Each structure stands twice: as C-alpha cells, then as structure tokens.
Amino acid sequence: MKNLLLDPQVLLIDADDTLWENNIYFEQSIVDFLAYLDHREMTPEEVRLVLNRVEHETILQRGYGYHSFALSLVATFERLSSGPVTPERRQTIWDFADRISKYPIEVIDGVTETLAYLRRRHRLILMTKGDFSEQSSKVERSGLKEYFAAVEIVAEKDAPAYRSIVSKYELAGDLTWMVGNSPKSDINPALKAGINAVFVPHRQTWVLEHQPVDPAPKGVRLLEVEKFSELQKHF
C-alpha cells in the first residue's frame, strides 16, 4: 500500500448518481405521478415545470430527501388537480415518494473496483448532501463505507461547505479534488472554494442540479471523465 504520508492528495467523492443510482427512481415516481394526475389542459412537460418550481420552494423550507419530495408532489397535485385532494389520493401520492426509499442500492458499474484502487493511493472522503438519516442509510446499505476515511453529510453543498471540510480535515486546497456528477453541487462550488474538481456526468442528473460547468479559476484544476472508472487513469 502506498504511504499516504508521502501522498497528501485527497479525493472528496459525491454519493448519489456518482457512486450509486439515485435520480432514476425519483424520475420513475414522477412519471407515475404525472399519469395519476392526468391533467386535461397541461402537457406532462408543463406539469413538470410546475413540479420543478414547487420542489425548489420546498427544498428552501424543508431541505432534501424523500419527505421533501413527497410534500412537493402533494403540493403540485393540490395546485393543479380539478378535484378535491382526498386522504386516499394524498396517500397514493405519498407512496410514490415513499417507495424510493425501499429500492436496493444499485452501485454504478466500476465504482467498487475504482474505490479499491483509489484507497490504496489516496485519502478518500465521501461527501454527500441531504437528510442525514436518509443519506446515512444509503451509505450503510451501499457496502462502500469501508473505502472512505470519513463520511460527511451536509445540508447543502456550497462554497462555504467545501471550505469548512478543507478546514476541518486540514486539507491543502491545491491537493484536494471534488469528484461528482452535479455542476451545481459538486463542481462549481468546489472550484469557487479553491478545490480541484472532476466532473463525472450522469445521463439522468436531477434537473435542479443542472448548470453550465464554470471554468476553473487560476491555480485550480478541472477534469472531466466519461465514467467513474476512468479515475484510475488520472489518480
């Protein structure tokens, strides 16, 4: 095993849609919700835009997670349904979100082998955002916790959050990388905080995480790979 004291490089690694599938389950619930609402005047695309706005509002008040998502679905139904939102309908809508928590964790191809490789060479810290209990459960169920020196679950991934992690673990910004699929949460705020970043695009990154990838500031490095396993070529 490589002596970590001789290689102070640290990789902060995102979880949802970087290490395991996540948004595909939310998307399926949204498809089922749209079919259940069956709006007579608005297209599914127009309803989805309303849902996106409601989700943004709910996140500001309640944060991320299944519960927040369920509240967004119910609020959207209440805004758009022509009929009353009965307790039975509310429960049906709630179930669209609740079932997401019951899916097994599907680790993305190549992740386990790549983490095993990276752990021998660098210090790995898992950094994810969202509801603490939900994210902790996913980390445990994934079977990947053993590859990380630490796990950080934050309410939001913004530049102050990254600076806080750098300070907490006494990391050198120029030797620290954030690896993830979200320009909004993983790449742009890390670059802003002076941390290098590796963008690993996912075919179904959550729409509220979409942003153009910012150019790297002077002295900060930005790398893009097609899939997680390609990290072995660079680290």
C-alpha positions as CSV (number, residue, x, y, z in Angstrom):
1,M,0.0,0.0,0.0
2,K,1.3,3.4,-0.9
3,N,2.4,5.5,2.1
4,L,-0.3,8.2,2.5
5,L,2.1,10.4,4.3
6,L,4.0,10.7,1.0
7,D,0.9,11.5,-1.0
8,P,-1.3,14.1,0.7
9,Q,-3.8,14.2,-2.2
10,V,-7.4,13.9,-1.0
11,L,-10.5,13.0,-3.0
12,L,-13.8,14.2,-1.8
13,I,-16.4,12.0,-3.6
14,D,-20.1,12.5,-4.1
15,A,-22.6,9.7,-3.5
16,D,-25.9,10.0,-5.3
17,D,-25.6,9.4,-9.1
18,T,-21.8,9.3,-8.7
19,L,-21.4,6.1,-6.7
20,W,-24.9,4.7,-7.0
21,E,-28.1,5.3,-8.9
22,N,-30.5,7.7,-7.3
23,N,-32.4,10.1,-9.6
24,I,-33.7,7.4,-11.9
25,Y,-36.0,6.3,-9.0
26,F,-37.3,9.8,-8.5
27,E,-37.9,10.1,-12.2
28,Q,-40.0,7.0,-12.3
29,S,-42.1,8.2,-9.4
30,I,-42.6,11.5,-11.3
31,V,-43.7,9.6,-14.4
32,D,-46.3,7.7,-12.3
33,F,-47.4,10.9,-10.6
34,L,-48.0,12.6,-14.0
35,A,-50.0,9.7,-15.1
36,Y,-52.0,9.8,-11.9
37,L,-52.7,13.5,-12.1
38,D,-53.7,13.1,-15.8
39,H,-54.1,16.8,-16.3
40,R,-56.6,17.6,-19.1
41,E,-55.2,21.0,-20.1
42,M,-51.5,20.9,-19.4
43,T,-49.0,18.7,-21.1
44,P,-46.7,16.5,-18.9
45,E,-43.9,18.8,-19.7
46,E,-45.8,21.8,-18.4
47,V,-46.8,20.0,-15.2
48,R,-43.2,19.0,-14.7
49,L,-42.2,22.7,-14.9
50,V,-44.7,23.4,-12.1
51,L,-43.3,20.5,-10.1
52,N,-39.7,21.8,-10.5
53,R,-40.8,25.2,-9.1
54,V,-42.6,23.6,-6.2
55,E,-39.6,21.4,-5.4
56,H,-37.3,24.4,-5.4
57,E,-39.7,26.1,-2.9
58,T,-39.9,23.0,-0.7
59,I,-36.2,22.5,-0.6
60,L,-35.7,26.0,0.7
61,Q,-38.1,25.3,3.5
62,R,-37.5,21.6,4.2
63,G,-34.2,20.6,2.6
64,Y,-33.7,17.5,0.5
65,G,-35.0,13.9,0.8
66,Y,-37.9,11.6,0.3
67,H,-40.1,13.6,2.7
68,S,-39.4,16.9,0.9
69,F,-40.1,15.2,-2.4
70,A,-43.4,13.8,-1.2
71,L,-44.5,17.2,0.0
72,S,-43.7,18.7,-3.4
73,L,-45.8,16.0,-5.2
74,V,-48.7,16.7,-2.9
75,A,-48.4,20.5,-3.2
76,T,-48.3,20.2,-7.0
77,F,-51.3,18.0,-7.1
78,E,-53.2,20.4,-4.9
79,R,-52.3,23.3,-7.2
80,L,-53.3,21.5,-10.4
81,S,-56.0,19.0,-9.6
82,S,-59.5,19.9,-10.6
83,G,-61.0,17.7,-7.9
84,P,-60.5,17.5,-4.1
85,V,-57.3,16.1,-2.7
86,T,-58.8,13.3,-0.5
87,P,-56.9,11.4,2.1
88,E,-56.8,8.4,-0.2
89,R,-55.3,10.5,-3.0
90,R,-52.8,12.1,-0.7
91,Q,-51.7,8.6,0.5
92,T,-51.3,7.4,-3.1
93,I,-49.2,10.4,-4.0
94,W,-47.1,10.0,-0.8
95,D,-46.5,6.4,-1.7
96,F,-44.9,7.5,-5.0
97,A,-42.1,9.1,-2.9
98,D,-42.0,6.5,-0.1
99,R,-41.3,3.6,-2.4
100,I,-38.0,5.2,-3.4
101,S,-36.5,4.5,0.0
102,K,-37.3,0.8,-0.5
103,Y,-35.2,0.3,-3.6
104,P,-31.9,-1.6,-3.1
105,I,-28.8,0.5,-3.6
106,E,-27.5,0.0,-7.2
107,V,-23.8,0.7,-7.2
108,I,-22.7,2.1,-10.6
109,D,-20.5,-0.2,-12.7
110,G,-16.8,0.1,-12.0
111,V,-17.3,2.1,-8.8
112,T,-16.3,-0.7,-6.3
113,E,-13.1,-1.6,-8.1
114,T,-12.2,2.0,-8.6
115,L,-12.6,2.9,-5.0
116,A,-10.5,-0.1,-4.0
117,Y,-7.8,1.2,-6.4
118,L,-8.0,4.8,-5.2
119,R,-8.0,3.9,-1.5
120,R,-4.5,2.3,-1.8
121,R,-3.2,5.6,-3.3
122,H,-5.1,8.5,-1.7
123,R,-7.2,9.5,1.2
124,L,-11.0,9.3,0.3
125,I,-13.8,11.2,2.0
126,L,-17.4,10.7,1.0
127,M,-19.2,14.0,0.8
128,T,-23.0,14.0,0.2
129,K,-25.9,16.3,0.9
130,G,-29.4,15.8,2.1
131,D,-31.3,14.4,5.0
132,F,-28.8,12.9,7.5
133,S,-30.7,9.7,8.3
134,E,-31.6,9.0,4.7
135,Q,-28.0,9.6,3.4
136,S,-26.5,7.6,6.3
137,S,-28.8,4.7,5.5
138,K,-27.8,4.7,1.8
139,V,-24.1,4.8,2.7
140,E,-24.5,1.8,5.0
141,R,-26.6,-0.2,2.5
142,S,-24.2,0.5,-0.3
143,G,-21.4,-1.5,1.2
144,L,-18.9,1.2,0.2
145,K,-18.3,2.9,3.5
146,E,-15.2,0.8,4.2
147,Y,-13.4,2.6,1.3
148,F,-13.6,6.0,3.0
149,A,-11.6,7.6,5.8
150,A,-14.6,9.7,6.7
151,V,-18.2,10.4,5.6
152,E,-19.5,14.0,5.6
153,I,-23.3,14.6,5.2
154,V,-24.1,18.3,4.7
155,A,-27.3,20.2,4.3
156,E,-26.1,22.0,1.2
157,K,-23.0,21.7,-1.0
158,D,-21.9,25.3,-1.5
159,A,-18.5,27.0,-1.4
160,P,-18.7,27.6,2.4
161,A,-19.4,23.9,3.0
162,Y,-16.3,22.9,1.0
163,R,-14.2,25.5,2.8
164,S,-15.5,24.0,6.1
165,I,-14.4,20.5,5.1
166,V,-11.0,21.8,4.0
167,S,-10.6,23.4,7.4
168,K,-11.9,20.5,9.4
169,Y,-9.5,18.0,7.9
170,E,-6.7,20.5,7.4
171,L,-6.6,19.8,3.7
172,A,-4.4,21.5,1.2
173,G,-6.7,23.1,-1.4
174,D,-4.3,22.5,-4.3
175,L,-4.1,18.8,-3.4
176,T,-7.8,18.3,-2.9
177,W,-10.3,17.2,-5.5
178,M,-14.1,17.0,-5.5
179,V,-15.5,14.2,-7.7
180,G,-19.1,14.3,-8.7
181,N,-21.9,14.4,-11.3
182,S,-23.6,17.7,-10.4
183,P,-22.3,21.0,-11.8
184,K,-24.4,22.9,-9.2
185,S,-23.4,21.0,-6.1
186,D,-20.1,19.1,-6.9
187,I,-18.2,21.1,-9.4
188,N,-18.9,24.8,-9.4
189,P,-18.9,25.5,-5.7
190,A,-15.8,23.3,-5.2
191,L,-14.0,25.4,-7.9
192,K,-15.2,28.6,-6.2
193,A,-13.8,27.3,-2.9
194,G,-10.4,26.7,-4.5
195,I,-10.7,23.0,-4.7
196,N,-9.9,21.0,-7.9
197,A,-12.8,19.1,-9.4
198,V,-13.5,16.0,-11.5
199,F,-16.8,16.1,-13.4
200,V,-18.4,12.7,-14.0
201,P,-21.6,13.3,-16.0
202,H,-24.6,11.1,-15.3
203,R,-27.3,10.6,-18.0
204,Q,-30.1,11.5,-15.6
205,T,-28.7,14.1,-13.2
206,W,-31.6,15.8,-11.5
207,V,-32.8,18.8,-13.4
208,L,-32.4,21.1,-10.4
209,E,-28.7,20.3,-10.4
210,H,-28.2,21.4,-14.0
211,Q,-25.8,24.3,-14.6
212,P,-23.1,25.0,-17.1
213,V,-19.7,23.9,-15.7
214,D,-17.7,27.0,-14.7
215,P,-14.2,27.5,-16.0
216,A,-11.6,26.7,-13.4
217,P,-10.1,29.7,-11.7
218,K,-6.4,30.4,-11.9
219,G,-4.5,27.8,-10.0
220,V,-7.4,25.3,-9.8
221,R,-7.7,22.3,-12.0
222,L,-10.8,20.9,-13.7
223,L,-11.0,17.4,-15.2
224,E,-13.9,15.7,-17.0
225,V,-14.2,11.9,-17.4
226,E,-16.9,9.8,-19.1
227,K,-17.3,7.4,-16.2
228,F,-16.1,6.9,-12.7
229,S,-13.7,4.0,-13.5
230,E,-11.6,6.4,-15.6
231,L,-10.4,8.0,-12.4
232,Q,-7.8,5.1,-12.3
233,K,-6.1,6.7,-15.3
234,H,-5.7,10.0,-13.6
235,F,-5.1,9.2,-9.9
